[in-house]
Amino acid sequence: MADVYEIITEQIIKRLEAGTVPWHCPWGGRNTMPRNAVSQAEYRGINSFILHQLRLNGGYESRYWLTFKQAKDRGGHVRKGEKSTPVIFWKWYDREEKNNAGEPTKQRLPVLRYYSVFNADQCEGVTTPQDDSESHEWEPLTACEQIVEQMPDRPEIREGGVVAGYVPAEDVVRMPLRSRFPSAEGFYASLFHELTHATGHETRLNRRPSTDTRTFGDDAYSREELVAEMGAAFLCGHAGITPDTIENAASYIDGWLSVLRADSRLVVQAAAQAQKAADFILGRTWDN
């Protein structure tokens, strides 16, 4: 097993050094991107990242967001006690000034503004557009199923909805419907990623307490993502599906390395913790 870990780590580092293709979401494609429920326009830039992450952390199934007024105009309302999320935008203003010759001129100035939105799941009586989601059929992979079934102290796994994520406070792994994944390999790679996150719970390997504040994009969050993806790659290797997942894993890791100053040595550091996580999931212990 140690050889598998070393081989996969080496393959990922080689791909990082050579440059990797952009990572893609293994389920749902663009049907996962946040949209406004009224205009159906996709949110862009930092707004897209923020809303997608809040959707995952909040367990919202809908990718649609709308303002308090938009919910009311559509015959619904925001549930009492729900918290809004700010969405930023630039607004341009024309300001008249005089040039050095004393002649009036107009200058366009950008001013940062924001408005607040709620996820459709935070509302009642609001109808959102129906997404056309592809449905895929594939046979479960026995080796992968055995890894999941035999994991000691396995967290609860809830399949349904459109987001994948591990919720430490509930010790629950959320997965999209299997039919959203074009391949069995993609489904299990995503599930292994979330199960690796779950090994960090204080009742298991205790990488980070479940009550810790986790900020999207900070170093601790980014390092944990590296561990989770390396752990998923190791488990895929153990199950024999590495060729179908290694490129995507390397691309995903490359994205988080950019947050961590693109230091490829961090992959080796993450691999050490990922090995412990994979061993835990496989029910194995190794002498140091």
Secondary structure as a PSIPRED ss2 file (coil, helix, strand):
# PSIPRED VFORMAT (PSIPRED V4.0)

   1 M C   1.000  0.000  0.000
   2 A H   0.000  1.000  0.000
   3 D H   0.000  1.000  0.000
   4 V H   0.000  1.000  0.000
   5 Y H   0.000  1.000  0.000
   6 E H   0.000  1.000  0.000
   7 I H   0.000  1.000  0.000
   8 I H   0.000  1.000  0.000
   9 T H   0.000  1.000  0.000
  10 E H   0.000  1.000  0.000
  11 Q H   0.000  1.000  0.000
  12 I H   0.000  1.000  0.000
  13 I H   0.000  1.000  0.000
  14 K H   0.000  1.000  0.000
  15 R H   0.000  1.000  0.000
  16 L H   0.000  1.000  0.000
  17 E H   0.000  1.000  0.000
  18 A H   0.000  1.000  0.000
  19 G C   1.000  0.000  0.000
  20 T C   1.000  0.000  0.000
  21 V C   1.000  0.000  0.000
  22 P C   1.000  0.000  0.000
  23 W C   1.000  0.000  0.000
  24 H C   1.000  0.000  0.000
  25 C C   1.000  0.000  0.000
  26 P C   1.000  0.000  0.000
  27 W C   1.000  0.000  0.000
  28 G C   1.000  0.000  0.000
  29 G H   0.000  1.000  0.000
  30 R H   0.000  1.000  0.000
  31 N H   0.000  1.000  0.000
  32 T H   0.000  1.000  0.000
  33 M C   1.000  0.000  0.000
  34 P C   1.000  0.000  0.000
  35 R E   0.000  0.000  1.000
  36 N E   0.000  0.000  1.000
  37 A C   1.000  0.000  0.000
  38 V C   1.000  0.000  0.000
  39 S C   1.000  0.000  0.000
  40 Q C   1.000  0.000  0.000
  41 A C   1.000  0.000  0.000
  42 E E   0.000  0.000  1.000
  43 Y C   1.000  0.000  0.000
  44 R C   1.000  0.000  0.000
  45 G H   0.000  1.000  0.000
  46 I H   0.000  1.000  0.000
  47 N H   0.000  1.000  0.000
  48 S H   0.000  1.000  0.000
  49 F H   0.000  1.000  0.000
  50 I H   0.000  1.000  0.000
  51 L H   0.000  1.000  0.000
  52 H H   0.000  1.000  0.000
  53 Q H   0.000  1.000  0.000
  54 L H   0.000  1.000  0.000
  55 R H   0.000  1.000  0.000
  56 L H   0.000  1.000  0.000
  57 N H   0.000  1.000  0.000
  58 G H   0.000  1.000  0.000
  59 G C   1.000  0.000  0.000
  60 Y C   1.000  0.000  0.000
  61 E C   1.000  0.000  0.000
  62 S C   1.000  0.000  0.000
  63 R C   1.000  0.000  0.000
  64 Y E   0.000  0.000  1.000
  65 W E   0.000  0.000  1.000
  66 L E   0.000  0.000  1.000
  67 T C   1.000  0.000  0.000
  68 F H   0.000  1.000  0.000
  69 K H   0.000  1.000  0.000
  70 Q H   0.000  1.000  0.000
  71 A H   0.000  1.000  0.000
  72 K H   0.000  1.000  0.000
  73 D H   0.000  1.000  0.000
  74 R C   1.000  0.000  0.000
  75 G C   1.000  0.000  0.000
  76 G C   1.000  0.000  0.000
  77 H E   0.000  0.000  1.000
  78 V E   0.000  0.000  1.000
  79 R C   1.000  0.000  0.000
  80 K C   1.000  0.000  0.000
  81 G C   1.000  0.000  0.000
  82 E C   1.000  0.000  0.000
  83 K C   1.000  0.000  0.000
  84 S C   1.000  0.000  0.000
  85 T E   0.000  0.000  1.000
  86 P E   0.000  0.000  1.000
  87 V E   0.000  0.000  1.000
  88 I E   0.000  0.000  1.000
  89 F E   0.000  0.000  1.000
  90 W E   0.000  0.000  1.000
  91 K E   0.000  0.000  1.000
  92 W E   0.000  0.000  1.000
  93 Y E   0.000  0.000  1.000
  94 D E   0.000  0.000  1.000
  95 R E   0.000  0.000  1.000
  96 E E   0.000  0.000  1.000
  97 E E   0.000  0.000  1.000
  98 K E   0.000  0.000  1.000
  99 N C   1.000  0.000  0.000
 100 N C   1.000  0.000  0.000
 101 A C   1.000  0.000  0.000
 102 G C   1.000  0.000  0.000
 103 E C   1.000  0.000  0.000
 104 P E   0.000  0.000  1.000
 105 T E   0.000  0.000  1.000
 106 K E   0.000  0.000  1.000
 107 Q E   0.000  0.000  1.000
 108 R E   0.000  0.000  1.000
 109 L E   0.000  0.000  1.000
 110 P E   0.000  0.000  1.000
 111 V E   0.000  0.000  1.000
 112 L E   0.000  0.000  1.000
 113 R E   0.000  0.000  1.000
 114 Y E   0.000  0.000  1.000
 115 Y E   0.000  0.000  1.000
 116 S E   0.000  0.000  1.000
 117 V E   0.000  0.000  1.000
 118 F E   0.000  0.000  1.000
 119 N E   0.000  0.000  1.000
 120 A H   0.000  1.000  0.000
 121 D H   0.000  1.000  0.000
 122 Q H   0.000  1.000  0.000
 123 C E   0.000  0.000  1.000
 124 E E   0.000  0.000  1.000
 125 G C   1.000  0.000  0.000
 126 V C   1.000  0.000  0.000
 127 T C   1.000  0.000  0.000
 128 T C   1.000  0.000  0.000
 129 P C   1.000  0.000  0.000
 130 Q C   1.000  0.000  0.000
 131 D C   1.000  0.000  0.000
 132 D C   1.000  0.000  0.000
 133 S C   1.000  0.000  0.000
 134 E C   1.000  0.000  0.000
 135 S C   1.000  0.000  0.000
 136 H C   1.000  0.000  0.000
 137 E C   1.000  0.000  0.000
 138 W C   1.000  0.000  0.000
 139 E C   1.000  0.000  0.000
 140 P C   1.000  0.000  0.000
 141 L C   1.000  0.000  0.000
 142 T H   0.000  1.000  0.000
 143 A H   0.000  1.000  0.000
 144 C H   0.000  1.000  0.000
 145 E H   0.000  1.000  0.000
 146 Q H   0.000  1.000  0.000
 147 I H   0.000  1.000  0.000
 148 V H   0.000  1.000  0.000
 149 E H   0.000  1.000  0.000
 150 Q C   1.000  0.000  0.000
 151 M C   1.000  0.000  0.000
 152 P C   1.000  0.000  0.000
 153 D C   1.000  0.000  0.000
 154 R C   1.000  0.000  0.000
 155 P C   1.000  0.000  0.000
 156 E E   0.000  0.000  1.000
 157 I E   0.000  0.000  1.000
 158 R E   0.000  0.000  1.000
 159 E E   0.000  0.000  1.000
 160 G C   1.000  0.000  0.000
 161 G C   1.000  0.000  0.000
 162 V C   1.000  0.000  0.000
 163 V C   1.000  0.000  0.000
 164 A C   1.000  0.000  0.000
 165 G E   0.000  0.000  1.000
 166 Y E   0.000  0.000  1.000
 167 V E   0.000  0.000  1.000
 168 P C   1.000  0.000  0.000
 169 A C   1.000  0.000  0.000
 170 E C   1.000  0.000  0.000
 171 D C   1.000  0.000  0.000
 172 V E   0.000  0.000  1.000
 173 V E   0.000  0.000  1.000
 174 R E   0.000  0.000  1.000
 175 M E   0.000  0.000  1.000
 176 P C   1.000  0.000  0.000
 177 L C   1.000  0.000  0.000
 178 R H   0.000  1.000  0.000
 179 S H   0.000  1.000  0.000
 180 R H   0.000  1.000  0.000
 181 F C   1.000  0.000  0.000
 182 P C   1.000  0.000  0.000
 183 S C   1.000  0.000  0.000
 184 A H   0.000  1.000  0.000
 185 E H   0.000  1.000  0.000
 186 G H   0.000  1.000  0.000
 187 F H   0.000  1.000  0.000
 188 Y H   0.000  1.000  0.000
 189 A H   0.000  1.000  0.000
 190 S H   0.000  1.000  0.000
 191 L H   0.000  1.000  0.000
 192 F H   0.000  1.000  0.000
 193 H H   0.000  1.000  0.000
 194 E H   0.000  1.000  0.000
 195 L H   0.000  1.000  0.000
 196 T H   0.000  1.000  0.000
 197 H H   0.000  1.000  0.000
 198 A H   0.000  1.000  0.000
 199 T C   1.000  0.000  0.000
 200 G C   1.000  0.000  0.000
 201 H C   1.000  0.000  0.000
 202 E C   1.000  0.000  0.000
 203 T C   1.000  0.000  0.000
 204 R C   1.000  0.000  0.000
 205 L C   1.000  0.000  0.000
 206 N C   1.000  0.000  0.000
 207 R C   1.000  0.000  0.000
 208 R C   1.000  0.000  0.000
 209 P C   1.000  0.000  0.000
 210 S C   1.000  0.000  0.000
 211 T C   1.000  0.000  0.000
 212 D C   1.000  0.000  0.000
 213 T C   1.000  0.000  0.000
 214 R C   1.000  0.000  0.000
 215 T C   1.000  0.000  0.000
 216 F C   1.000  0.000  0.000
 217 G C   1.000  0.000  0.000
 218 D C   1.000  0.000  0.000
 219 D H   0.000  1.000  0.000
 220 A H   0.000  1.000  0.000
 221 Y H   0.000  1.000  0.000
 222 S H   0.000  1.000  0.000
 223 R H   0.000  1.000  0.000
 224 E H   0.000  1.000  0.000
 225 E H   0.000  1.000  0.000
 226 L H   0.000  1.000  0.000
 227 V H   0.000  1.000  0.000
 228 A H   0.000  1.000  0.000
 229 E H   0.000  1.000  0.000
 230 M H   0.000  1.000  0.000
 231 G H   0.000  1.000  0.000
 232 A H   0.000  1.000  0.000
 233 A H   0.000  1.000  0.000
 234 F H   0.000  1.000  0.000
 235 L H   0.000  1.000  0.000
 236 C H   0.000  1.000  0.000
 237 G H   0.000  1.000  0.000
 238 H H   0.000  1.000  0.000
 239 A H   0.000  1.000  0.000
 240 G C   1.000  0.000  0.000
 241 I C   1.000  0.000  0.000
 242 T H   0.000  1.000  0.000
 243 P H   0.000  1.000  0.000
 244 D H   0.000  1.000  0.000
 245 T C   1.000  0.000  0.000
 246 I H   0.000  1.000  0.000
 247 E H   0.000  1.000  0.000
 248 N H   0.000  1.000  0.000
 249 A H   0.000  1.000  0.000
 250 A H   0.000  1.000  0.000
 251 S H   0.000  1.000  0.000
 252 Y H   0.000  1.000  0.000
 253 I H   0.000  1.000  0.000
 254 D H   0.000  1.000  0.000
 255 G H   0.000  1.000  0.000
 256 W H   0.000  1.000  0.000
 257 L H   0.000  1.000  0.000
 258 S H   0.000  1.000  0.000
 259 V H   0.000  1.000  0.000
 260 L C   1.000  0.000  0.000
 261 R C   1.000  0.000  0.000
 262 A C   1.000  0.000  0.000
 263 D C   1.000  0.000  0.000
 264 S C   1.000  0.000  0.000
 265 R H   0.000  1.000  0.000
 266 L H   0.000  1.000  0.000
 267 V H   0.000  1.000  0.000
 268 V H   0.000  1.000  0.000
 269 Q H   0.000  1.000  0.000
 270 A H   0.000  1.000  0.000
 271 A H   0.000  1.000  0.000
 272 A H   0.000  1.000  0.000
 273 Q H   0.000  1.000  0.000
 274 A H   0.000  1.000  0.000
 275 Q H   0.000  1.000  0.000
 276 K H   0.000  1.000  0.000
 277 A H   0.000  1.000  0.000
 278 A H   0.000  1.000  0.000
 279 D H   0.000  1.000  0.000
 280 F H   0.000  1.000  0.000
 281 I H   0.000  1.000  0.000
 282 L H   0.000  1.000  0.000
 283 G C   1.000  0.000  0.000
 284 R C   1.000  0.000  0.000
 285 T C   1.000  0.000  0.000
 286 W C   1.000  0.000  0.000
 287 D C   1.000  0.000  0.000
 288 N C   1.000  0.000  0.000
